[in-house]
Each structure stands twice: as structure tokens, then as C-alpha cells.
Amino acid sequence: FTPEKYRELAFADMEIPIGHGEVMLAPKMEARMLQELDVRKTDKILEIGTGSGYVTALLAKLGGQVVTVERIREFSLAATRRLAGHGLRNVRLHEGDGSEGWPAQAPYDVILLTGSVPVLSESFQEQLAPGGRLLAVVGESPVMIASLVTRVSERAFNSVGLFETVIPALQNVRQPERFVF
């Protein structure tokens, strides 16, 4: 899943460039996100930001059906080939803008945003099934918090700040309102 020129660094604790100004998250970050989500074999999963397809493959091995959304066509095509090459048949890859989620196939048991958002849009929470878990890195550099949101009932959500981190931003996401003089 790692670009050829970076293969020797595949498991180094660093972000690896994949083109178009995007990166693969550091392996430690990917592992921590997956661990916090506690993915189960029966989970229907939404991933926003397919990238190289590596995290998608991990989600497909851990969970049930995976719906993944990628806005960059080159990434989408390459990830489709890689996932098929690994025999992963429980992935539906969509090319498009997932900045508000992918409501057409909601609800989801697990939602993972692979890029940060300055504020978490309620549309993501609304796409969670009861008991569903959402992991998003929320904030702006240099202060971001990995947050785990659980839908505890039809109208109630529980949010827990897990750890501080900084990761690249998702594109096209809603920006917070700013005070202007």
C-alpha cells in the first residue's frame, strides 16, 4: 500500500507522502484509531478518506461491510486495485466528497475520519446507528484532540477526548464561524 519509493519506510513512525499533498498516517496513529474503535466482525463501517487503501484493508479484515469515500480519482482507482488484489470483497469504494459523511448507506456502526476537522459536523453523528462509534481528530494545529463519540440513544451522544495529536485536515469540511471585528 506504500508508494514504491517509500517502501523501506512503511512501518516507520512517520507520515508517508502519497501524492496530491496527502499522506498515509503514521502506523502508530492508525493502530491507535482502530484500537479505540473496537471494530467487530458484524460492524458496518464508514471510512472518510480512503487514501492508499491501507486503513480500509485493516477495517475490512476486522469488520463486516466497509463503505469508504475518496475524493481523489487516482487514489480511488489504485485503492480499488490493491483491495481486490488482497481478496477483500467486503469493501464498497465511492469516489466523491465525504466531508458530510455518506448518508445514502447510513446508519453505520463505526465511522472513521482519516483526516482532522476543525469542528465535528453533526451529520456524522446522525449517521451512527445506536451504539455506534465515531472517531475524529477535532481542532486546528497545534491543538487537536482525537475524540470518540458513541451514540447512546436516538438523541444522545457521549464524547470522550482520547489523546492530543496533529494530523492533516480533511478537505471541504465545514469551517467554524469566526468572530470578525
ChimeraX commands (.cxc) that place a marker at each C-alpha (Angstrom):
marker #1 position 0.00,0.00,0.00 radius 0.5
marker #1 position 3.02,2.27,0.42 radius 0.5
marker #1 position 4.36,4.09,-2.67 radius 0.5
marker #1 position 7.35,2.27,-4.15 radius 0.5
marker #1 position 9.93,4.92,-3.26 radius 0.5
marker #1 position 8.88,4.81,0.42 radius 0.5
marker #1 position 8.51,1.04,0.87 radius 0.5
marker #1 position 11.52,0.82,3.20 radius 0.5
marker #1 position 9.77,3.31,5.50 radius 0.5
marker #1 position 6.39,1.54,5.52 radius 0.5
marker #1 position 6.49,0.81,9.25 radius 0.5
marker #1 position 8.48,3.86,10.35 radius 0.5
marker #1 position 6.58,6.04,12.79 radius 0.5
marker #1 position 6.04,8.83,10.28 radius 0.5
marker #1 position 3.52,10.11,7.76 radius 0.5
marker #1 position 4.38,8.95,4.23 radius 0.5
marker #1 position 3.53,11.15,1.21 radius 0.5
marker #1 position 1.18,9.51,-1.30 radius 0.5
marker #1 position 0.74,12.41,-3.74 radius 0.5
marker #1 position -1.66,15.31,-4.22 radius 0.5
marker #1 position -0.39,16.80,-0.94 radius 0.5
marker #1 position -1.82,13.84,1.02 radius 0.5
marker #1 position -0.08,11.38,3.38 radius 0.5
marker #1 position -0.53,7.97,4.93 radius 0.5
marker #1 position -0.91,8.42,8.67 radius 0.5
marker #1 position 1.88,7.10,10.88 radius 0.5
marker #1 position 1.32,3.38,11.68 radius 0.5
marker #1 position 1.09,4.14,15.41 radius 0.5
marker #1 position -1.75,6.62,14.73 radius 0.5
marker #1 position -3.62,4.16,12.50 radius 0.5
marker #1 position -3.30,1.42,15.12 radius 0.5
marker #1 position -4.47,3.67,17.94 radius 0.5
marker #1 position -7.52,4.79,15.96 radius 0.5
marker #1 position -8.51,1.21,15.16 radius 0.5
marker #1 position -7.93,0.09,18.74 radius 0.5
marker #1 position -10.15,2.85,20.13 radius 0.5
marker #1 position -12.97,2.00,17.69 radius 0.5
marker #1 position -13.10,-1.63,18.88 radius 0.5
marker #1 position -14.19,-2.85,15.42 radius 0.5
marker #1 position -16.27,-6.05,15.42 radius 0.5
marker #1 position -16.94,-8.61,12.67 radius 0.5
marker #1 position -20.58,-7.52,12.42 radius 0.5
marker #1 position -19.89,-3.77,12.12 radius 0.5
marker #1 position -20.93,-1.73,9.12 radius 0.5
marker #1 position -18.14,0.83,8.76 radius 0.5
marker #1 position -17.79,4.21,7.06 radius 0.5
marker #1 position -14.29,5.48,6.33 radius 0.5
marker #1 position -13.83,9.03,5.08 radius 0.5
marker #1 position -10.57,9.35,3.13 radius 0.5
marker #1 position -9.50,6.07,1.52 radius 0.5
marker #1 position -6.05,7.31,0.54 radius 0.5
marker #1 position -3.79,4.35,-0.23 radius 0.5
marker #1 position -6.42,1.88,0.99 radius 0.5
marker #1 position -4.29,0.53,3.85 radius 0.5
marker #1 position -6.62,1.50,6.70 radius 0.5
marker #1 position -9.52,0.37,4.51 radius 0.5
marker #1 position -7.93,-3.08,4.27 radius 0.5
marker #1 position -7.46,-3.23,8.04 radius 0.5
marker #1 position -11.09,-2.23,8.60 radius 0.5
marker #1 position -12.21,-4.87,6.10 radius 0.5
marker #1 position -10.26,-7.58,7.94 radius 0.5
marker #1 position -11.60,-6.51,11.33 radius 0.5
marker #1 position -15.20,-5.64,10.48 radius 0.5
marker #1 position -18.15,-6.52,8.31 radius 0.5
marker #1 position -19.08,-4.26,5.40 radius 0.5
marker #1 position -16.83,-1.23,4.74 radius 0.5
marker #1 position -18.04,1.83,2.87 radius 0.5
marker #1 position -15.12,4.12,2.04 radius 0.5
marker #1 position -15.19,7.51,0.32 radius 0.5
marker #1 position -12.28,9.10,-1.54 radius 0.5
marker #1 position -12.34,12.41,-3.41 radius 0.5
marker #1 position -9.16,11.89,-5.48 radius 0.5
marker #1 position -9.78,9.65,-8.51 radius 0.5
marker #1 position -6.17,8.41,-8.72 radius 0.5
marker #1 position -6.34,7.20,-5.10 radius 0.5
marker #1 position -9.74,5.62,-5.65 radius 0.5
marker #1 position -8.57,3.61,-8.67 radius 0.5
marker #1 position -5.33,2.49,-7.01 radius 0.5
marker #1 position -7.07,1.50,-3.76 radius 0.5
marker #1 position -9.67,-0.50,-5.69 radius 0.5
marker #1 position -6.88,-2.50,-7.38 radius 0.5
marker #1 position -4.98,-3.03,-4.13 radius 0.5
marker #1 position -8.04,-4.16,-2.18 radius 0.5
marker #1 position -9.12,-6.56,-4.93 radius 0.5
marker #1 position -5.54,-7.88,-5.10 radius 0.5
marker #1 position -5.81,-8.80,-1.42 radius 0.5
marker #1 position -9.14,-10.56,-1.97 radius 0.5
marker #1 position -11.12,-8.06,0.11 radius 0.5
marker #1 position -14.69,-8.30,-1.17 radius 0.5
marker #1 position -16.48,-6.56,1.71 radius 0.5
marker #1 position -15.49,-3.04,0.63 radius 0.5
marker #1 position -17.60,-0.56,-1.34 radius 0.5
marker #1 position -15.41,2.30,-2.53 radius 0.5
marker #1 position -17.12,5.52,-3.59 radius 0.5
marker #1 position -15.45,8.40,-5.34 radius 0.5
marker #1 position -16.79,11.68,-4.04 radius 0.5
marker #1 position -16.88,14.26,-1.30 radius 0.5
marker #1 position -17.35,12.68,2.13 radius 0.5
marker #1 position -16.98,15.93,4.07 radius 0.5
marker #1 position -20.50,15.44,5.49 radius 0.5
marker #1 position -20.30,11.65,5.62 radius 0.5
marker #1 position -22.10,9.27,3.26 radius 0.5
marker #1 position -25.77,9.30,4.32 radius 0.5
marker #1 position -27.01,7.17,1.43 radius 0.5
marker #1 position -25.83,3.99,3.16 radius 0.5
marker #1 position -26.29,5.05,6.81 radius 0.5
marker #1 position -26.60,4.06,9.57 radius 0.5
marker #1 position -23.10,2.86,10.44 radius 0.5
marker #1 position -21.77,1.04,13.49 radius 0.5
marker #1 position -18.34,2.65,13.05 radius 0.5
marker #1 position -17.24,5.88,11.37 radius 0.5
marker #1 position -13.57,6.81,10.97 radius 0.5
marker #1 position -12.34,10.16,9.64 radius 0.5
marker #1 position -8.76,9.75,8.44 radius 0.5
marker #1 position -8.15,13.50,8.44 radius 0.5
marker #1 position -8.80,16.19,11.01 radius 0.5
marker #1 position -11.79,18.52,11.12 radius 0.5
marker #1 position -11.86,21.94,12.82 radius 0.5
marker #1 position -15.33,21.14,14.21 radius 0.5
marker #1 position -17.24,17.87,14.02 radius 0.5
marker #1 position -20.31,18.18,11.82 radius 0.5
marker #1 position -23.50,16.79,13.38 radius 0.5
marker #1 position -24.15,14.99,10.08 radius 0.5
marker #1 position -21.52,12.39,11.04 radius 0.5
marker #1 position -23.15,11.72,14.41 radius 0.5
marker #1 position -26.59,11.44,12.79 radius 0.5
marker #1 position -25.25,8.67,10.54 radius 0.5
marker #1 position -24.31,6.50,13.53 radius 0.5
marker #1 position -26.50,3.55,14.48 radius 0.5
marker #1 position -27.48,3.27,18.17 radius 0.5
marker #1 position -24.36,2.02,19.96 radius 0.5
marker #1 position -22.22,3.20,17.02 radius 0.5
marker #1 position -18.75,4.68,17.46 radius 0.5
marker #1 position -17.17,7.60,15.61 radius 0.5
marker #1 position -13.50,8.55,15.79 radius 0.5
marker #1 position -12.47,12.00,14.61 radius 0.5
marker #1 position -9.49,14.24,15.24 radius 0.5
marker #1 position -11.04,17.62,16.01 radius 0.5
marker #1 position -9.36,21.03,16.18 radius 0.5
marker #1 position -6.76,23.04,14.35 radius 0.5
marker #1 position -2.99,22.85,14.55 radius 0.5
marker #1 position -1.34,22.96,17.02 radius 0.5
marker #1 position -4.27,21.80,19.21 radius 0.5
marker #1 position -6.22,18.75,18.07 radius 0.5
marker #1 position -7.95,16.06,20.11 radius 0.5
marker #1 position -8.77,12.55,18.96 radius 0.5
marker #1 position -12.38,12.12,20.08 radius 0.5
marker #1 position -14.52,9.03,20.34 radius 0.5
marker #1 position -18.24,9.71,20.00 radius 0.5
marker #1 position -20.75,6.98,20.87 radius 0.5
marker #1 position -24.44,7.16,20.05 radius 0.5
marker #1 position -26.05,6.04,23.30 radius 0.5
marker #1 position -29.67,6.56,22.18 radius 0.5
marker #1 position -31.69,8.11,19.37 radius 0.5
marker #1 position -30.90,11.66,20.54 radius 0.5
marker #1 position -27.98,11.24,22.96 radius 0.5
marker #1 position -24.28,11.06,22.24 radius 0.5
marker #1 position -21.29,10.59,24.53 radius 0.5
marker #1 position -17.98,12.17,23.52 radius 0.5
marker #1 position -14.62,11.36,25.10 radius 0.5
marker #1 position -11.35,13.14,24.33 radius 0.5
marker #1 position -8.78,10.36,23.96 radius 0.5
marker #1 position -5.43,11.98,23.22 radius 0.5
marker #1 position -3.81,15.05,21.70 radius 0.5
marker #1 position -2.37,14.78,18.22 radius 0.5
marker #1 position -1.99,16.65,14.93 radius 0.5
marker #1 position -2.89,15.12,11.57 radius 0.5
marker #1 position -3.59,16.65,8.15 radius 0.5
marker #1 position -7.05,18.10,7.56 radius 0.5
marker #1 position -9.86,16.59,5.53 radius 0.5
marker #1 position -10.69,18.72,2.51 radius 0.5
marker #1 position -14.01,20.57,2.03 radius 0.5
marker #1 position -15.16,20.22,5.64 radius 0.5
marker #1 position -17.31,22.82,7.35 radius 0.5
marker #1 position -15.28,25.61,8.92 radius 0.5
marker #1 position -16.14,27.14,12.29 radius 0.5
marker #1 position -17.75,30.55,12.45 radius 0.5
marker #1 position -15.16,33.17,13.27 radius 0.5
marker #1 position -15.63,36.39,15.17 radius 0.5
marker #1 position -14.86,39.38,12.95 radius 0.5
marker #1 position -14.31,42.95,14.22 radius 0.5
marker link #1:1,2 radius 0.2
marker link #1:2,3 radius 0.2
marker link #1:3,4 radius 0.2
marker link #1:4,5 radius 0.2
marker link #1:5,6 radius 0.2
marker link #1:6,7 radius 0.2
marker link #1:7,8 radius 0.2
marker link #1:8,9 radius 0.2
marker link #1:9,10 radius 0.2
marker link #1:10,11 radius 0.2
marker link #1:11,12 radius 0.2
marker link #1:12,13 radius 0.2
marker link #1:13,14 radius 0.2
marker link #1:14,15 radius 0.2
marker link #1:15,16 radius 0.2
marker link #1:16,17 radius 0.2
marker link #1:17,18 radius 0.2
marker link #1:18,19 radius 0.2
marker link #1:19,20 radius 0.2
marker link #1:20,21 radius 0.2
marker link #1:21,22 radius 0.2
marker link #1:22,23 radius 0.2
marker link #1:23,24 radius 0.2
marker link #1:24,25 radius 0.2
marker link #1:25,26 radius 0.2
marker link #1:26,27 radius 0.2
marker link #1:27,28 radius 0.2
marker link #1:28,29 radius 0.2
marker link #1:29,30 radius 0.2
marker link #1:30,31 radius 0.2
marker link #1:31,32 radius 0.2
marker link #1:32,33 radius 0.2
marker link #1:33,34 radius 0.2
marker link #1:34,35 radius 0.2
marker link #1:35,36 radius 0.2
marker link #1:36,37 radius 0.2
marker link #1:37,38 radius 0.2
marker link #1:38,39 radius 0.2
marker link #1:39,40 radius 0.2
marker link #1:40,41 radius 0.2
marker link #1:41,42 radius 0.2
marker link #1:42,43 radius 0.2
marker link #1:43,44 radius 0.2
marker link #1:44,45 radius 0.2
marker link #1:45,46 radius 0.2
marker link #1:46,47 radius 0.2
marker link #1:47,48 radius 0.2
marker link #1:48,49 radius 0.2
marker link #1:49,50 radius 0.2
marker link #1:50,51 radius 0.2
marker link #1:51,52 radius 0.2
marker link #1:52,53 radius 0.2
marker link #1:53,54 radius 0.2
marker link #1:54,55 radius 0.2
marker link #1:55,56 radius 0.2
marker link #1:56,57 radius 0.2
marker link #1:57,58 radius 0.2
marker link #1:58,59 radius 0.2
marker link #1:59,60 radius 0.2
marker link #1:60,61 radius 0.2
marker link #1:61,62 radius 0.2
marker link #1:62,63 radius 0.2
marker link #1:63,64 radius 0.2
marker link #1:64,65 radius 0.2
marker link #1:65,66 radius 0.2
marker link #1:66,67 radius 0.2
marker link #1:67,68 radius 0.2
marker link #1:68,69 radius 0.2
marker link #1:69,70 radius 0.2
marker link #1:70,71 radius 0.2
marker link #1:71,72 radius 0.2
marker link #1:72,73 radius 0.2
marker link #1:73,74 radius 0.2
marker link #1:74,75 radius 0.2
marker link #1:75,76 radius 0.2
marker link #1:76,77 radius 0.2
marker link #1:77,78 radius 0.2
marker link #1:78,79 radius 0.2
marker link #1:79,80 radius 0.2
marker link #1:80,81 radius 0.2
marker link #1:81,82 radius 0.2
marker link #1:82,83 radius 0.2
marker link #1:83,84 radius 0.2
marker link #1:84,85 radius 0.2
marker link #1:85,86 radius 0.2
marker link #1:86,87 radius 0.2
marker link #1:87,88 radius 0.2
marker link #1:88,89 radius 0.2
marker link #1:89,90 radius 0.2
marker link #1:90,91 radius 0.2
marker link #1:91,92 radius 0.2
marker link #1:92,93 radius 0.2
marker link #1:93,94 radius 0.2
marker link #1:94,95 radius 0.2
marker link #1:95,96 radius 0.2
marker link #1:96,97 radius 0.2
marker link #1:97,98 radius 0.2
marker link #1:98,99 radius 0.2
marker link #1:99,100 radius 0.2
marker link #1:100,101 radius 0.2
marker link #1:101,102 radius 0.2
marker link #1:102,103 radius 0.2
marker link #1:103,104 radius 0.2
marker link #1:104,105 radius 0.2
marker link #1:105,106 radius 0.2
marker link #1:106,107 radius 0.2
marker link #1:107,108 radius 0.2
marker link #1:108,109 radius 0.2
marker link #1:109,110 radius 0.2
marker link #1:110,111 radius 0.2
marker link #1:111,112 radius 0.2
marker link #1:112,113 radius 0.2
marker link #1:113,114 radius 0.2
marker link #1:114,115 radius 0.2
marker link #1:115,116 radius 0.2
marker link #1:116,117 radius 0.2
marker link #1:117,118 radius 0.2
marker link #1:118,119 radius 0.2
marker link #1:119,120 radius 0.2
marker link #1:120,121 radius 0.2
marker link #1:121,122 radius 0.2
marker link #1:122,123 radius 0.2
marker link #1:123,124 radius 0.2
marker link #1:124,125 radius 0.2
marker link #1:125,126 radius 0.2
marker link #1:126,127 radius 0.2
marker link #1:127,128 radius 0.2
marker link #1:128,129 radius 0.2
marker link #1:129,130 radius 0.2
marker link #1:130,131 radius 0.2
marker link #1:131,132 radius 0.2
marker link #1:132,133 radius 0.2
marker link #1:133,134 radius 0.2
marker link #1:134,135 radius 0.2
marker link #1:135,136 radius 0.2
marker link #1:136,137 radius 0.2
marker link #1:137,138 radius 0.2
marker link #1:138,139 radius 0.2
marker link #1:139,140 radius 0.2
marker link #1:140,141 radius 0.2
marker link #1:141,142 radius 0.2
marker link #1:142,143 radius 0.2
marker link #1:143,144 radius 0.2
marker link #1:144,145 radius 0.2
marker link #1:145,146 radius 0.2
marker link #1:146,147 radius 0.2
marker link #1:147,148 radius 0.2
marker link #1:148,149 radius 0.2
marker link #1:149,150 radius 0.2
marker link #1:150,151 radius 0.2
marker link #1:151,152 radius 0.2
marker link #1:152,153 radius 0.2
marker link #1:153,154 radius 0.2
marker link #1:154,155 radius 0.2
marker link #1:155,156 radius 0.2
marker link #1:156,157 radius 0.2
marker link #1:157,158 radius 0.2
marker link #1:158,159 radius 0.2
marker link #1:159,160 radius 0.2
marker link #1:160,161 radius 0.2
marker link #1:161,162 radius 0.2
marker link #1:162,163 radius 0.2
marker link #1:163,164 radius 0.2
marker link #1:164,165 radius 0.2
marker link #1:165,166 radius 0.2
marker link #1:166,167 radius 0.2
marker link #1:167,168 radius 0.2
marker link #1:168,169 radius 0.2
marker link #1:169,170 radius 0.2
marker link #1:170,171 radius 0.2
marker link #1:171,172 radius 0.2
marker link #1:172,173 radius 0.2
marker link #1:173,174 radius 0.2
marker link #1:174,175 radius 0.2
marker link #1:175,176 radius 0.2
marker link #1:176,177 radius 0.2
marker link #1:177,178 radius 0.2
marker link #1:178,179 radius 0.2
marker link #1:179,180 radius 0.2
marker link #1:180,181 radius 0.2
view
